[in-house]
Amino acid sequence: SSETFWTTTGMFPQEFIIGFPECVTISKVAIQCYLVRTLRIERSVSKDPVDFEQCIEKDLQHTEGQLQMEEFPLPDSQATYLRFIIKSGFDHFVSVHRVMAEGT
């Protein structure tokens, strides 16, 4: 729903983990967020959410009054879990409105 979102509690870094029922192949991850300055995405192929390795880290553009819409190609990346780490923001609080992963 476009009316729901996850928000930080004011200190950085902040993180959340998305788990899949089994190991999948991901080709692209997209995120809609607000006031995120630096974002890192990590993946794990473990049965439990451990042993993450970095996929990408990026400084996002500030978009005043609009959601940031970012796409990250992750060619043929295997993952059971994706961890999103918000390392810094343009304000004390940031929000994540949607995360999409494409693949098989």
N, C-alpha and C positions, 0 to 999 in steps of 0.2 A: 504494500500500500504506500502511496506517495505521502501519506499523513504520518507514517511511523518512521522513526530513525533512532540511531544509537548515538549518544553524546558522551563526550569525555567528562571527567570530573575535575579538570582544571590543571593537572600536573602532567608533564610529559617525561618519558614516553608512555603511551597508552597502547594496548593491543587487544585484539580479539582473534579467535581461531574459528575457522569453518571446517567441519569434518564431513567427509563423504562416506557412504556405507562400505565402500571398498576402494582400492587404488584405481584411479582414473587417469586418463591422458588429457591434459589441459592444453589448449592451443592459445587461449586468450583469456585475460581477466579484465573486467571493466568495473569501475567504481564511480559512484556519484557521492560527492562529499562537499563539505563547506568549511572553509577557513583552514584546511590542512596545508601545512607548508612542506614538510618532508615525510614521505611515505616509503616504507620498506615492505616488500612482500617476500615471504619465505615459504618453503614447502617441506613436507615430510612424507616419506613413504612408509613410515613405521606403523605398526598396529595401534600404538598409542601416540598422543601428540608430543613427541620428543624428537631429538636429533634433526632439527630444522636446518636447512641450508638456504642461503639467500638466492632469490630469483632476480630481484630488481630493487633498486632504491632510486627515488626521483624527488627532486624539488618541484612542487607544483606551482602553477601560476595563480596569483591572487585574483579572484573574480568577485569584486564587490557586489553584494546583493544577489548573486547567482550561484547555483551549484557548480562545482568543479566536476567535469566529466572527463575521466581519463581512461584510456585503454592501454593495456600492456600485453604485447605479444609474448607468449611463453611457448615457443615451438616444441611440441612433443614432450612436454614436461609431465612426468608422473607425479601424482600426489594423492595421499590419503587425507592430508590436512593442509590447509593454507593458513598462515599466520600473517595478519596485517598489523604492522607496527607503525603507529603515528609518532614520529620522533619529535616533531615540533609543529606548532600552529601559528597562524597569523593573529590569533587572539587567545585568551585563556581557555576558551571552550571551542571545540570543533564538533562536527557531526558527520555521520556516515548514513546516507539515505538508501543506497542500493549497492549490492555487490553481485556481479554476474560472472560465471565461469563457463567458457565454451570448450567443448571437447567431446571425448567419447569415454 
